[in-house]
């Protein structure tokens, strides 16, 4: 019992020492403050110059196709962006129906023109139908221009059959 009284007395003396008249003391709970943070992050964006691009591959004599992999009718086109946020990185991939046996070529959906597909490139990058190959550019002065080429290509060993060549390809745009 004696030790209990001494401990109790010590606690009373210590707490009494901190109770100085005229000085505010906190309760046994420390004061806390709640700080709420808020903000928004957004992906940088641009305005696409045109959401529909038509590329005319022209007329090509069937004799220009000399075998598998023959590329003809190389036609340049540009996918442009303006009003880009400073430093925006624009990434483009392509998706569509792959040509039989060749994922890097897009299927010809024309009414004829069998054994001919469409190939799309940006520089040395061949855009594949599955969207795996991408090209990217960083906006300069709010502008990005992607130079592409579209070609007719003979994907397989069978000789092309004359007719219309039509392919619809979706160019997917992402920003970083």
C-alpha positions as CSV (number, residue, x, y, z in Angstrom):
1,X,0.0,0.0,0.0
2,X,2.8,2.3,0.8
3,X,4.1,2.2,-2.8
4,X,0.6,2.9,-4.2
5,X,0.4,6.1,-2.1
6,X,3.9,7.1,-3.2
7,X,3.0,6.6,-6.9
8,X,-0.2,8.4,-6.5
9,X,1.5,11.3,-4.7
10,X,4.2,11.5,-7.4
11,X,1.5,11.7,-10.1
12,X,-0.3,14.4,-8.2
13,X,2.9,16.4,-7.7
14,X,3.9,16.1,-11.4
15,X,0.5,17.1,-12.7
16,X,0.4,19.9,-10.2
17,X,3.7,21.3,-11.4
18,X,2.3,21.9,-14.9
19,X,-0.8,23.7,-13.6
20,X,0.6,27.1,-13.4
21,X,-2.0,29.8,-12.7
22,X,-2.6,32.0,-15.8
23,X,-1.1,29.6,-18.3
24,X,-3.5,27.6,-20.5
25,X,-2.9,23.9,-20.6
26,X,-4.2,21.4,-22.9
27,X,-6.3,18.5,-21.8
28,X,-4.8,15.1,-22.1
29,X,-5.8,15.1,-25.8
30,X,-3.4,16.8,-28.2
31,X,-5.0,19.4,-30.5
32,X,-5.4,18.2,-34.1
33,X,-6.2,19.9,-37.4
34,X,-7.8,18.5,-40.5
35,X,-6.4,19.6,-43.8
36,X,-8.3,18.8,-46.9
37,X,-6.5,18.8,-50.3
38,X,-8.2,19.1,-53.6
39,X,-7.2,19.4,-57.2
40,X,-7.8,17.9,-60.6
41,X,-5.4,16.3,-63.0
42,X,-6.3,16.0,-66.6
43,X,-4.7,14.5,-69.6
44,X,-3.3,17.0,-72.0
45,X,-5.4,17.3,-75.1
46,X,-5.4,18.7,-78.6
47,X,-8.0,19.5,-81.2
48,X,-8.0,17.1,-84.1
49,X,-7.8,19.0,-87.4
50,X,-10.1,16.4,-89.1
51,X,-11.9,13.4,-87.6
52,X,-12.4,11.9,-91.1
53,X,-9.6,11.5,-93.6
54,X,-10.1,10.1,-97.1
55,X,-7.1,8.8,-98.9
56,X,-7.4,8.1,-102.6
57,X,-4.9,5.4,-103.6
58,X,-5.7,6.0,-107.3
59,X,-5.8,3.5,-110.1
60,X,-3.1,0.9,-110.4
61,X,-2.6,-1.6,-113.3
62,X,-2.9,-5.1,-112.0
63,X,0.4,-5.9,-113.7
64,X,2.2,-3.6,-111.1
65,X,1.7,-6.3,-108.5
66,X,4.6,-8.8,-109.0
67,X,4.2,-11.1,-106.0
68,X,3.7,-11.3,-102.3
69,X,4.8,-8.1,-100.5
70,X,4.6,-5.9,-103.6
71,X,3.8,-2.3,-102.5
72,X,2.2,0.1,-105.0
73,X,0.3,3.4,-104.9
74,X,2.2,5.0,-102.0
75,X,0.0,8.0,-101.0
76,X,1.0,10.4,-98.2
77,X,-1.6,11.8,-95.8
78,X,-1.3,13.8,-92.5
79,X,-3.1,13.4,-89.2
80,X,-2.9,16.9,-87.7
81,X,-3.7,18.3,-84.2
82,X,-3.8,21.9,-83.0
83,X,-4.5,23.8,-79.8
84,X,-2.4,21.2,-77.9
85,X,-1.5,21.8,-74.3
86,X,2.1,22.7,-73.9
87,X,4.2,19.5,-73.7
88,X,1.3,17.2,-74.7
89,X,2.5,13.9,-76.1
90,X,0.2,12.5,-78.7
91,X,0.2,8.8,-79.3
92,X,-1.4,7.2,-82.3
93,X,-2.2,3.5,-83.0
94,X,-4.3,1.9,-85.7
95,X,-7.0,-0.8,-85.4
96,X,-9.0,-2.6,-88.1
97,X,-9.6,-5.9,-89.7
98,X,-6.3,-7.6,-90.6
99,X,-5.8,-8.9,-94.1
100,X,-5.7,-12.7,-94.3
101,X,-2.5,-14.0,-93.0
102,X,-0.9,-10.6,-92.4
103,X,-1.5,-8.6,-89.2
104,X,0.4,-5.5,-90.5
105,X,-2.0,-5.1,-93.5
106,X,-5.6,-4.1,-93.4
107,X,-8.3,-6.1,-95.1
108,X,-9.7,-4.9,-98.4
109,X,-13.5,-4.5,-98.0
110,X,-14.0,-3.4,-101.6
111,X,-16.6,-5.0,-103.9
112,X,-13.8,-6.6,-105.9
113,X,-10.0,-6.2,-105.8
114,X,-9.3,-9.5,-104.2
115,X,-5.8,-10.4,-103.0
116,X,-5.0,-6.7,-102.3
117,X,-4.7,-5.1,-98.8
118,X,-3.9,-1.7,-97.5
119,X,-0.7,-0.9,-95.5
120,X,-0.3,2.2,-93.4
121,X,3.1,3.5,-92.3
122,X,4.4,6.5,-90.3
123,X,8.1,6.8,-91.2
124,X,9.5,3.2,-90.7
125,X,6.7,2.2,-88.4
126,X,4.2,-0.1,-90.0
127,X,0.8,0.4,-88.3
128,X,-0.7,-3.0,-87.4
129,X,-4.4,-3.9,-87.3
130,X,-4.2,-4.9,-83.6
131,X,-3.0,-1.5,-82.4
132,X,0.3,-2.7,-81.0
133,X,2.6,-0.5,-83.1
134,X,2.4,3.2,-82.1
135,X,3.9,6.5,-83.1
136,X,4.1,9.5,-80.8
137,X,5.1,13.2,-81.0
138,X,5.3,16.0,-78.5
139,X,3.4,19.2,-79.3
140,X,5.5,22.1,-80.4
141,X,3.8,25.6,-80.4
142,X,0.5,23.8,-79.8
143,X,0.7,21.7,-83.0
144,X,1.4,18.0,-83.9
145,X,1.5,16.6,-87.4
146,X,1.8,12.9,-88.1
147,X,3.0,12.1,-91.6
148,X,1.6,8.8,-92.8
149,X,1.6,6.8,-96.1
150,X,-1.0,4.4,-97.3
151,X,-0.2,1.7,-99.9
152,X,-1.8,-1.1,-101.7
153,X,0.0,-4.3,-101.0
154,X,-0.2,-7.9,-102.3
155,X,-0.3,-9.9,-99.1
156,X,-0.2,-13.4,-100.5
157,X,0.9,-15.4,-103.4
158,X,-2.3,-15.3,-105.4
159,X,-2.5,-12.7,-108.2
160,X,-4.7,-9.7,-107.4
161,X,-8.1,-9.5,-109.1
162,X,-9.0,-6.1,-110.5
163,X,-11.6,-4.1,-108.6
164,X,-12.3,-1.5,-105.9
165,X,-10.0,-1.3,-102.9
166,X,-11.6,0.0,-99.7
167,X,-10.5,-0.3,-96.1
168,X,-11.7,1.4,-93.0
169,X,-9.0,1.9,-90.4
170,X,-9.5,3.6,-87.0
171,X,-6.6,5.7,-85.8
172,X,-6.7,5.7,-82.0
173,X,-5.4,8.8,-80.2
174,X,-4.1,8.9,-76.6
175,X,-2.3,11.6,-74.7
176,X,0.5,11.6,-72.2
